[in-house]
Every structure is written in structure tokens, then in C-alpha cells.
Amino acid sequence: MITNEPYVDLSFRIRSNAPLWSDHGFSLFGAISRLFPDAHEANGIGILPIAGSQIGERRIQLNEHSRLTLRIPSGDIARWLPLAGKTVDVAGVSLQVGIPEIRVLIPAIALRSRLVTTKNCQDQSRFEAEIRRQLTAIGVSDEAIVSVGKRRTIRIHGKEVVGYELVIEGLTTDESVAIQTTGLGGRRHMGCGVFVPHLQAEVR
């Protein structure tokens, strides 16, 4: 559930003992849920994909820019601060979680999400129609430019869920913040449908 509170990114420094799987959204949410069992009830939470350097075999090496970032209502900051200092097991890879920074959402004329999933999104035309419907519902003008990129998947409970990279351009300040706050599609807690300013987004 999206609240009326402003959203922020709570961004933790991280270190790992090994490369991380590129497709880590489901495992990362599971690892956080083991430490914080009520994470399943935190419907407004978004967990950004962890960025890193591609090293092949669908793995990434963490670097100085890698962060574990939660997009949450500002009133929930204290709830998640205890992640600092914890070790999170993500599919056999240990992540040591450091001190976080609090970052406000930055309005940007263009936003990107690495992977957006919707129902029946194997059909790209239906996917685009659903994205337009969701954008209209949060007050984004039809003048916004929606560009569907690479077809991607996320593995959840052993099944491949299909989605697409998405870039949205020509946004006003309010539209940009609305998209970053609500996201698009489902599975935001697994890294899907979470948007960042396009120029700051990692291209993979």
C-alpha cells in the first residue's frame, strides 16, 4: 500500500564474499524476510536491484557503487535501520550490510526500470497497454514517451517470469516522483518496476 508520506531511498553499503547472481531479486527479498519476517506485510516497500560489474555466467561483482537500497515511506526509516551490521545470505552469497544513507527521490525527465512485470506480459502489446493504464491511474500524461526495451526474466519459485526493460521520458516533476513512489507492475519487493533517473541507471 502506498501512503501519503514522501518516499526515500534507504541505501546501505554492502560487501560480499563472492560474486552475486544477476537475477537476485527473489533471493534478496527472501533473505531480508528471514531477518525481518514482517517484510511480507510491508506492501509499500521497493527493493532496488543491486548494481555491479558483469563478469559473465549471469553474475555480477560488487564494486564501490554497489548498494542495498530500500525504497520506503519516510516514516518507516527507523523500522529498517537495524539492517545495518547484519549479514544477509542471498542464494549462498553473504552480504555484509553497512551504514545507510537516506536519499530523497530526485525528479528526472526520464526514468528507467531494468525489469517491469505485469499480468500476461508475454504479449508486448498487452504489456504496453497495461503500462499506459497504470500511468494514467497515477496522473501521468499521455504525452509521456514509453519505450519498451529488452525482454528480461526473473526466476521466482523455480519459474521464469517474463518482463521488459522500460524507459519513460518527457515527465514533469510531479509525474517523475509519482512513478518513483508507486512503481509500475508488480513484484517491487523483488526489484521489478522500481524506477531511477535514466542517466544514473546501470545499463546491462
Summary of the structure (lengths in Angstrom):
residues: 204
radius of gyration: 16.2
end to end distance: 30.1
largest distance: 46.1
contacts: 619
relative contact order: 0.22
helix: 27%
strand: 37%
